[in-house]
Structures are given as structure tokens and as C-alpha cells.
Amino acid sequence: MKLLEFLDFIIYWSIVMMPFSVAIAPGIANTFIAIFVIAFIIKKFITRKPLSTDRLTLLFFGLFFAASVISIINSVNYNSSFQGVIKLFKYILIFLVCSEEIKDKQHIKRIVIAICSGIFLVAVDALWQLAFGYDFIHHVKLQFAIGLPRPTAAFPNCNVLGIYMAALTPLIFGVTFFYMKGRGKLLMSFVSVLGLLGVYLSLSRGAGLGIYLAILFLSIVNKKRILTLILVGILVIFPFVMPKNIKQWAKDVHYNPLVFMCNPDRISIYNNTLNMIKHHPVIGVGLNTFSLNYGKYKTEAAEKYAHTPDTIYAHDAYLQMAGEIGLLGLLTFILFLSRIFGLAFNASRKSSDEYFKIIAVSLIASLIAFLTNSLTETTLYHPRVVMIFWFLIGVCLSLNRLGKEARGDL
């Protein structure tokens, strides 16, 4: 049927192009998402085929969704909470389409090439911004902190640049150094270095910690003792070779590791958020209303570290989630994540294809980087980069499906 062939074609290539388009603009990325979602719904309506995505994963996401909806009981703005529900529908559709429609190894390889292209574009744009003071895509100005330049590339700020690079570089790094050979390995090694450089130039501490742990994970899982020793050595040496501005700042904060990683204002935000959770521990203050509620839960004790505005994000995705949808909602999200990691590890262990094994482990590394970064950034709530997280979830689930198909389990 020609219509089904056309739908398959546009779904296939929209999935490939989506992670690359995030590097350029959110509007383009959302257009590709809309295309593959609409095409997927039409295809399902025509074929009437049941979903093949892991049922327990869908159940855990359903519990997360239910906890989010229940939290609306306490919402101070139903319109804002409704927008939050729409976002959750968008997220499930992103990972569901990827889970159901990623076809085979060739499809995944094309996705990897698209991600490489995005990392390359962002890194070149960041270097251009350092040289000329603005990026060449949107003319975003170069930012500065403690006297050091912090490029943003085409992203709204340097921390978002760090989130994008840290989330995707481990996937490329894993495929490059544990699978690729010959000229392809040389080219992808160059892209991996650019990705690491992008994280470093962003000066995002959360992104730096995330990508460090991701690569350390890859080195341990793949039993690369030399790489593991190098990473440990970097950790020991870095305090002595880091830029003098950072050394001076560390001295100014009396080498307090919490202040060094989070800044005084974030410590105030975290304490105020804990106060919010204390008042509404079970179901939170309402989906997508954190910033609307934040000012009500500020305390003098928390504000002693630094004054914070009345409307702000938590700069910690888990605290914000607990504040909005309660500890019940956070627990369901952790259950969902545990299932994703379990399926990815299972795909790595059971697959007979070496490429799928490396992709599965590298996806885990990318999720580790993203979720580590979430400790100091509201990554799961930033519309520009959260779509990358759900995309990676979908690719993980597709590996589980493809593995079952190869083994005849479906």
C-alpha cells in the first residue's frame, strides 16, 4: 500500500533528523516530532497493529502520568497544569514512536550519523562564537562568568549547550572507541573530541561531572583499565591545571564542594524547594506550577545563602519533580527509569550483535550523563533539550524490541 510506504518513509527520516535539528532550533525539532507522531498515529489507525513496546515500561510511565494528574488537585493554575499534561503526552509519543518505528541496525547507524552531525555543528558554532563574539546560526552573544568566556552556540545559554553535548557525546564516544575501526573511527574520534571540548567550554559543572561519570562507566564496563586509570588521573590532576579564575573562585568559596558545584543561590533554591516538599510531600503543589509556587515557600533561613527571585526553576530536576508532583510522582519516575536501565542492560547482555551491545551500553552512558546533570540543572523541564532525553529512551526501547524480534520472542 503506497500510503503506508509513504508514512514509513517520513517516520523513518523524521526520527533520523530530529536529534540533529535540536542543535539548530526547537521549532525545527518540534516539526520533525509532529511529523513522525502524526504519521505514526495514521499508520496505527490503518494497520490496527498492537503496540510492541515493553508493557511494564508503559505501566510505569502510566503510573508517573497518573501521579502527575493527581497533583493537579493542588494546582494554583489549571491552565499551566493542563500544559504540563500536554507535555507528558508529547514525551510518551516521542519515545513510543522511536520504540515502535526504529527499523534495524542501518536505521540506528543513520541516527548516530545525525547525532555526530549535530555535535559537529554545535562545536564549530561554539568555536566561531569564541572567535567572533556571536554564533553563526542565531547570532547569540558570547557569555562570560568569573572572567571566563562561556559559549552557548545556538542554545539560549551555556548550561543548555553543556546538557546537549553531555547527553549525546557518550553515545558517540562509546561507538567510536569500542566498536569502530579504520577511517570511520578516525572521523568519529574527531567528533567525540569536539563533543568533550564543547562540554569543557560550556564550563557547566553538572555537564562535566555527567560526562566524566558516563565515560568512566564505559571504560569499566568495557574493561579498559588504561582508560580508567587516565580518568582517575584527570580527576587528581584537574584541580592543579584548571584555569586560574576557577582556582580563585574555589578559594573564595573556601573550597566548599557544595558551593563549588551549585553556587550559593542554588543552595537557597534547594532549601526553599525542600520546604515546598515538606508542606506537600505526597502529591506536590501541582504539575507544571513550580515557578508559580516557589515564592510562597521561601524562608529567611534558606535565603541567607543568597537572595532568589519569587519565580524560578529548581535547578535540580528531581527536587522540582518532588515539589510539583510529590514524592509519589518522583517514585514512579524512578521506577520508570529503573525499567529502562534494566532493559538496556538486558539488550547489551542478550544481543548476539556486537554493534547492538555497544549501542546499548553507550545509551546507558548517555542517560547517566543526562541524569547526573539533572542534579544541578532542571534538564527534564527545559523544552530545548528534554526531547533528547525521551528520544534516547525510545532508542533504548527499540533495542529491546529488535532483540526480541531477532530471537523470535515476538
C-alpha positions as a printed NumPy array, in Angstrom:
array([[  0.   ,   0.   ,   0.   ],
       [  1.572,   3.255,  -1.168],
       [  0.192,   5.316,   1.733],
       [  1.815,   3.016,   4.293],
       [  5.097,   3.137,   2.385],
       [  4.938,   6.945,   2.416],
       [  4.151,   7.008,   6.139],
       [  7.041,   4.64 ,   6.853],
       [  9.356,   6.866,   4.816],
       [  8.531,  10.103,   6.619],
       [  8.581,   8.437,  10.056],
       [ 11.948,   6.849,   9.288],
       [ 13.7  ,  10.042,   8.21 ],
       [ 11.984,  12.316,  10.747],
       [ 13.36 ,  10.097,  13.519],
       [ 16.828,  10.356,  11.959],
       [ 16.705,  14.141,  11.615],
       [ 15.174,  15.009,  14.992],
       [ 18.309,  14.843,  17.236],
       [ 20.31 ,  16.831,  14.667],
       [ 17.638,  19.524,  14.388],
       [ 17.778,  20.198,  18.151],
       [ 21.234,  21.693,  17.501],
       [ 19.683,  24.342,  15.253],
       [ 16.342,  25.42 ,  16.706],
       [ 13.494,  23.973,  18.813],
       [ 10.929,  24.84 ,  16.144],
       [ 12.607,  22.578,  13.599],
       [ 12.931,  19.737,  16.122],
       [  9.28 ,  20.054,  17.124],
       [  8.275,  19.996,  13.457],
       [ 10.021,  16.658,  12.951],
       [  8.389,  15.364,  16.143],
       [  4.949,  16.457,  14.908],
       [  5.568,  14.79 ,  11.535],
       [  6.551,  11.399,  12.921],
       [  3.838,  11.468,  15.609],
       [  1.018,  12.296,  13.17 ],
       [  2.296,   9.768,  10.627],
       [  2.571,   7.13 ,  13.366],
       [ -0.999,   7.703,  14.565],
       [ -2.334,   7.476,  10.991],
       [ -0.335,   4.302,  10.392],
       [ -1.656,   2.685,  13.583],
       [ -5.203,   3.656,  12.657],
       [ -4.813,   1.986,   9.247],
       [ -2.978,  -1.166,  10.311],
       [ -4.665,  -1.709,  13.705],
       [ -1.492,  -3.464,  14.864],
       [ -0.989,  -3.61 ,  18.658],
       [  1.943,  -1.876,  20.321],
       [  5.078,  -3.974,  20.77 ],
       [  6.744,  -1.656,  23.307],
       [  7.551,  -3.278,  26.662],
       [  4.326,  -3.399,  28.678],
       [  5.921,  -2.856,  32.082],
       [  7.628,   0.292,  30.806],
       [  4.275,   1.637,  29.644],
       [  2.731,   0.708,  33.007],
       [  5.401,   2.597,  34.956],
       [  5.039,   5.629,  32.693],
       [  1.271,   5.344,  33.184],
       [  1.777,   5.476,  36.961],
       [  4.037,   8.506,  36.527],
       [  1.379,  10.141,  34.367],
       [ -1.339,   9.32 ,  36.901],
       [  0.693,  10.795,  39.782],
       [  1.208,  13.944,  37.703],
       [ -2.525,  14.277,  37.02 ],
       [ -3.422,  13.659,  40.689],
       [ -1.105,  16.509,  41.696],
       [ -3.378,  18.935,  39.834],
       [ -5.68 ,  18.765,  42.88 ],
       [ -3.299,  21.272,  44.499],
       [ -2.665,  23.338,  41.37 ],
       [ -2.833,  27.113,  41.628],
       [ -3.218,  27.393,  37.855],
       [ -5.179,  24.724,  35.978],
       [ -4.196,  26.145,  32.601],
       [ -0.497,  25.747,  33.43 ],
       [ -1.083,  22.206,  34.718],
       [ -3.015,  21.336,  31.552],
       [  0.007,  22.46 ,  29.549],
       [  2.049,  20.084,  31.701],
       [ -0.28 ,  17.215,  30.759],
       [  0.198,  18.073,  27.071],
       [  3.973,  17.915,  27.563],
       [  3.681,  14.443,  29.098],
       [  1.664,  13.277,  26.08 ],
       [  4.401,  14.666,  23.85 ],
       [  7.092,  12.795,  25.788],
       [  5.354,   9.435,  25.64 ],
       [  4.73 ,   9.863,  21.921],
       [  8.411,  10.651,  21.289],
       [  9.679,   7.516,  22.983],
       [  6.766,   5.392,  21.765],
       [  7.303,   6.243,  18.091],
       [ 11.056,   5.638,  18.366],
       [ 10.458,   2.379,  20.236],
       [  8.   ,   1.105,  17.605],
       [  9.441,   2.548,  14.397],
       [ 13.253,   2.265,  14.55 ],
       [ 13.668,  -0.457,  11.957],
       [ 17.089,  -2.08 ,  12.182],
       [ 20.84 ,  -1.617,  12.6  ],
       [ 21.051,   0.58 ,   9.492],
       [ 18.409,   2.902,  10.91 ],
       [ 20.325,   3.241,  14.185],
       [ 23.563,   3.905,  12.292],
       [ 21.887,   6.739,  10.43 ],
       [ 20.642,   8.157,  13.739],
       [ 24.218,   8.005,  15.066],
       [ 25.461,   9.856,  11.967],
       [ 22.792,  12.534,  12.513],
       [ 23.879,  12.907,  16.152],
       [ 27.525,  13.19 ,  15.02 ],
       [ 26.494,  15.934,  12.613],
       [ 24.679,  17.793,  15.389],
       [ 27.66 ,  17.611,  17.739],
       [ 29.988,  18.777,  14.954],
       [ 27.721,  21.718,  14.066],
       [ 27.335,  22.809,  17.701],
       [ 31.079,  22.559,  18.408],
       [ 32.042,  24.56 ,  15.316],
       [ 29.383,  27.143,  16.164],
       [ 30.728,  27.424,  19.739],
       [ 34.293,  27.905,  18.476],
       [ 33.05 ,  30.518,  15.988],
       [ 31.304,  32.293,  18.863],
       [ 34.536,  32.316,  20.867],
       [ 36.402,  33.813,  17.922],
       [ 33.86 ,  36.412,  16.787],
       [ 31.629,  37.013,  19.812],
       [ 28.412,  35.541,  18.412],
       [ 27.212,  32.247,  16.96 ],
       [ 26.6  ,  31.977,  13.211],
       [ 23.109,  30.402,  13.445],
       [ 21.125,  32.844,  15.607],
       [ 23.772,  35.498,  16.414],
       [ 23.609,  34.669,  20.123],
       [ 26.234,  36.69 ,  22.007],
       [ 29.107,  35.07 ,  23.858],
       [ 28.525,  34.848,  27.617],
       [ 31.03 ,  35.317,  30.439],
       [ 31.332,  34.075,  34.036],
       [ 34.076,  34.879,  36.598],
       [ 36.003,  36.5  ,  33.755],
       [ 35.919,  33.403,  31.515],
       [ 34.141,  33.174,  28.141],
       [ 31.282,  30.655,  28.009],
       [ 29.965,  29.914,  24.506],
       [ 26.328,  28.955,  24.015],
       [ 26.356,  28.049,  20.289],
       [ 22.727,  28.279,  19.086],
       [ 21.337,  27.468,  22.544],
       [ 19.847,  30.064,  24.917],
       [ 22.678,  29.724,  27.472],
       [ 25.926,  27.87 ,  28.097],
       [ 24.417,  25.34 ,  30.506],
       [ 21.951,  24.182,  27.851],
       [ 24.894,  23.759,  25.479],
       [ 26.501,  21.568,  28.15 ],
       [ 23.327,  19.497,  28.543],
       [ 23.104,  18.791,  24.795],
       [ 26.784,  17.884,  24.418],
       [ 26.959,  15.789,  27.592],
       [ 23.801,  13.859,  26.694],
       [ 24.886,  12.833,  23.193],
       [ 28.69 ,  12.67 ,  23.264],
       [ 28.853,   9.453,  25.384],
       [ 26.845,   7.625,  22.72 ],
       [ 29.305,   8.692,  20.021],
       [ 32.292,   8.08 ,  22.288],
       [ 31.165,   4.521,  23.055],
       [ 30.53 ,   3.594,  19.425],
       [ 33.8  ,   5.205,  18.342],
       [ 36.242,   3.694,  20.804],
       [ 34.636,   0.312,  21.436],
       [ 33.278,  -0.611,  18.002],
       [ 34.514,   1.488,  15.067],
       [ 37.619,   0.669,  13.026],
       [ 39.635,   2.316,  10.273],
       [ 38.813,   5.695,   8.751],
       [ 35.361,   5.773,  10.313],
       [ 36.914,   5.55 ,  13.76 ],
       [ 39.25 ,   8.451,  12.96 ],
       [ 36.376,  10.685,  11.837],
       [ 34.161,   9.82 ,  14.796],
       [ 37.091,  10.251,  17.197],
       [ 37.325,  13.834,  15.951],
       [ 33.613,  14.357,  16.647],
       [ 33.973,  12.789,  20.118],
       [ 36.8  ,  15.201,  20.934],
       [ 34.66 ,  18.11 ,  19.727],
       [ 31.843,  16.931,  21.984],
       [ 34.142,  16.761,  25.007],
       [ 35.538,  20.183,  24.086],
       [ 32.007,  21.587,  23.903],
       [ 31.264,  20.384,  27.43 ],
       [ 34.525,  21.862,  28.723],
       [ 33.964,  25.227,  27.016],
       [ 30.452,  25.484,  28.455],
       [ 32.01 ,  25.425,  31.962],
       [ 28.886,  23.588,  33.101],
       [ 29.89 ,  21.661,  36.213],
       [ 26.894,  19.341,  36.054],
       [ 27.577,  18.514,  32.409],
       [ 31.265,  17.981,  33.166],
       [ 30.511,  15.63 ,  36.049],
       [ 27.895,  13.818,  33.971],
       [ 30.147,  13.136,  31.001],
       [ 33.033,  12.155,  33.284],
       [ 30.878,   9.515,  35.012],
       [ 29.485,   8.353,  31.663],
       [ 32.932,   7.734,  30.165],
       [ 34.152,   6.171,  33.41 ],
       [ 31.165,   3.822,  33.202],
       [ 32.037,   2.924,  29.594],
       [ 35.668,   2.249,  30.486],
       [ 34.722,  -0.023,  33.414],
       [ 32.014,  -1.953,  31.537],
       [ 34.315,  -2.484,  28.55 ],
       [ 37.206,  -3.419,  30.888],
       [ 39.561,  -0.721,  29.606],
       [ 41.937,  -0.406,  32.534],
       [ 44.215,   2.152,  30.875],
       [ 41.288,   4.483,  30.119],
       [ 40.007,   4.041,  33.677],
       [ 43.427,   4.972,  35.073],
       [ 43.593,   8.   ,  32.772],
       [ 40.187,   9.18 ,  34.01 ],
       [ 41.23 ,   8.752,  37.641],
       [ 44.425,  10.648,  36.834],
       [ 42.44 ,  13.508,  35.285],
       [ 40.394,  13.764,  38.474],
       [ 43.579,  14.036,  40.53 ],
       [ 45.372,  16.464,  38.215],
       [ 42.484,  18.784,  37.256],
       [ 42.494,  20.881,  40.487],
       [ 46.08 ,  21.857,  39.695],
       [ 45.63 ,  22.677,  35.989],
       [ 42.177,  24.292,  35.93 ],
       [ 42.005,  27.958,  34.836],
       [ 43.255,  30.42 ,  37.457],
       [ 39.859,  32.181,  37.555],
       [ 38.249,  28.919,  38.693],
       [ 41.059,  28.344,  41.219],
       [ 40.473,  31.805,  42.665],
       [ 36.727,  31.268,  42.81 ],
       [ 37.22 ,  27.929,  44.594],
       [ 39.407,  29.761,  47.096],
       [ 36.792,  32.499,  47.539],
       [ 34.149,  29.896,  48.487],
       [ 36.623,  28.288,  50.927],
       [ 36.85 ,  25.131,  48.821],
       [ 33.334,  24.144,  49.867],
       [ 32.442,  21.359,  47.357],
       [ 28.694,  22.009,  47.576],
       [ 29.068,  25.734,  46.871],
       [ 31.665,  24.994,  44.177],
       [ 29.247,  22.693,  42.322],
       [ 25.991,  24.526,  42.954],
       [ 26.601,  28.241,  43.759],
       [ 25.058,  29.92 ,  46.835],
       [ 21.858,  30.872,  45.015],
       [ 21.153,  27.269,  44.098],
       [ 21.669,  26.17 ,  47.689],
       [ 18.988,  28.684,  48.668],
       [ 16.712,  27.367,  45.917],
       [ 17.234,  23.769,  47.058],
       [ 16.386,  24.623,  50.669],
       [ 13.283,  26.534,  49.641],
       [ 12.245,  23.603,  47.435],
       [ 12.683,  21.21 ,  50.347],
       [ 10.33 ,  23.464,  52.29 ],
       [  7.816,  23.179,  49.446],
       [  8.113,  19.375,  49.545],
       [  7.735,  19.399,  53.333],
       [  4.372,  21.154,  53.014],
       [  3.089,  18.907,  50.182],
       [  5.094,  15.668,  50.413],
       [  2.696,  13.211,  48.758],
       [  1.201,  14.843,  45.654],
       [  3.097,  18.126,  45.43 ],
       [  1.88 ,  21.615,  44.579],
       [  0.637,  20.741,  41.101],
       [  2.051,  19.712,  37.751],
       [  3.922,  22.462,  35.89 ],
       [  3.41 ,  25.063,  38.641],
       [  6.766,  25.032,  40.465],
       [  7.772,  28.567,  39.499],
       [  4.27 ,  29.852,  40.29 ],
       [  4.516,  28.416,  43.817],
       [  8.19 ,  28.949,  44.608],
       [  7.855,  32.4  ,  46.209],
       [  5.348,  31.09 ,  48.775],
       [  7.876,  28.661,  50.253],
       [ 10.917,  30.916,  50.561],
       [ 12.313,  31.124,  54.086],
       [ 14.708,  33.522,  55.74 ],
       [ 16.961,  30.615,  56.758],
       [ 17.252,  29.437,  53.15 ],
       [ 17.739,  32.922,  51.739],
       [ 20.789,  33.552,  53.932],
       [ 22.954,  31.851,  51.275],
       [ 21.705,  34.134,  48.51 ],
       [ 18.542,  36.051,  47.608],
       [ 16.429,  34.326,  44.948],
       [ 13.512,  35.657,  42.868],
       [  9.949,  34.582,  43.578],
       [  9.604,  32.746,  40.248],
       [ 12.4  ,  30.386,  39.259],
       [ 13.134,  26.76 ,  38.359],
       [ 14.711,  24.472,  40.955],
       [ 17.999,  23.824,  39.088],
       [ 17.578,  20.211,  40.202],
       [ 15.165,  18.111,  38.163],
       [ 14.446,  15.66 ,  40.988],
       [ 13.697,  18.329,  43.593],
       [ 11.475,  20.144,  41.128],
       [  9.649,  16.919,  40.298],
       [  9.121,  16.155,  44.001],
       [  7.918,  19.726,  44.546],
       [  5.436,  19.633,  41.66 ],
       [  4.052,  16.09 ,  41.764],
       [  5.226,  14.923,  45.191],
       [  7.391,  12.084,  46.395],
       [  4.801,   9.682,  44.968],
       [  5.418,  11.081,  41.494],
       [  9.183,  11.025,  41.932],
       [  8.997,   7.362,  42.99 ],
       [  7.028,   6.4  ,  39.87 ],
       [  9.592,   8.207,  37.704],
       [ 12.419,   6.272,  39.397],
       [ 10.523,   3.022,  38.746],
       [ 10.235,   4.016,  35.089],
       [ 13.96 ,   4.76 ,  34.886],
       [ 14.873,   1.502,  36.596],
       [ 12.931,  -0.389,  33.947],
       [ 14.667,   1.498,  31.12 ],
       [ 18.119,   0.771,  32.55 ],
       [ 17.157,  -2.862,  33.106],
       [ 16.021,  -3.272,  29.504],
       [ 19.172,  -1.575,  28.16 ],
       [ 21.43 ,  -3.834,  30.235],
       [ 19.382,  -6.812,  29.094],
       [ 19.754,  -5.781,  25.435],
       [ 23.509,  -5.5  ,  25.894],
       [ 23.767,  -8.893,  27.584],
       [ 21.483, -10.906,  25.297],
       [ 22.272,  -9.461,  21.88 ],
       [ 24.429, -11.526,  19.562],
       [ 25.282,  -8.437,  17.509],
       [ 28.344,  -6.544,  18.762],
       [ 27.029,  -3.223,  17.428],
       [ 23.796,  -3.545,  19.402],
       [ 25.785,  -4.438,  22.527],
       [ 27.895,  -1.277,  22.237],
       [ 24.906,   0.915,  21.358],
       [ 23.001,  -0.353,  24.409],
       [ 25.903,   0.334,  26.794],
       [ 26.575,   3.724,  25.188],
       [ 22.911,   4.701,  25.55 ],
       [ 23.134,   3.865,  29.242],
       [ 26.193,   6.122,  29.457],
       [ 24.3  ,   8.965,  27.759],
       [ 21.404,   8.589,  30.195],
       [ 23.877,   8.576,  33.114],
       [ 25.326,  11.867,  31.856],
       [ 21.895,  13.444,  31.4  ],
       [ 20.539,  12.283,  34.762],
       [ 23.717,  13.301,  36.613],
       [ 23.443,  16.748,  35.053],
       [ 19.859,  16.817,  36.35 ],
       [ 21.251,  17.146,  39.889],
       [ 22.334,  20.723,  39.15 ],
       [ 20.088,  21.667,  36.218],
       [ 16.381,  21.406,  35.506],
       [ 17.16 ,  19.295,  32.441],
       [ 13.867,  17.394,  32.462],
       [ 11.955,  20.675,  32.298],
       [ 13.92 ,  22.542,  29.645],
       [ 11.915,  22.31 ,  26.385],
       [ 15.004,  22.647,  24.185],
       [ 16.841,  19.569,  25.465],
       [ 14.314,  17.38 ,  27.314],
       [ 13.23 ,  15.962,  23.932],
       [ 16.74 ,  14.455,  23.636],
       [ 16.184,  12.511,  26.865],
       [ 12.911,  10.981,  25.681],
       [ 14.427,  10.266,  22.278],
       [ 17.243,   8.275,  23.93 ],
       [ 14.627,   6.401,  25.988],
       [ 12.882,   5.462,  22.744],
       [ 16.095,   4.189,  21.164],
       [ 16.726,   2.048,  24.279],
       [ 13.271,   0.534,  23.964],
       [ 13.755,  -0.111,  20.255],
       [ 16.833,  -2.211,  21.053],
       [ 14.711,  -4.326,  23.366],
       [ 12.113,  -4.813,  20.617],
       [ 14.664,  -5.554,  17.885],
       [ 16.4  ,  -8.041,  20.17 ],
       [ 13.152,  -9.897,  20.795],
       [ 12.388,  -9.95 ,  17.079],
       [ 15.848, -11.393,  16.348],
       [ 15.339, -14.105,  18.979],
       [ 11.794, -14.844,  17.802],
       [ 10.252, -13.764,  21.111],
       [  7.635, -11.549,  19.464]])
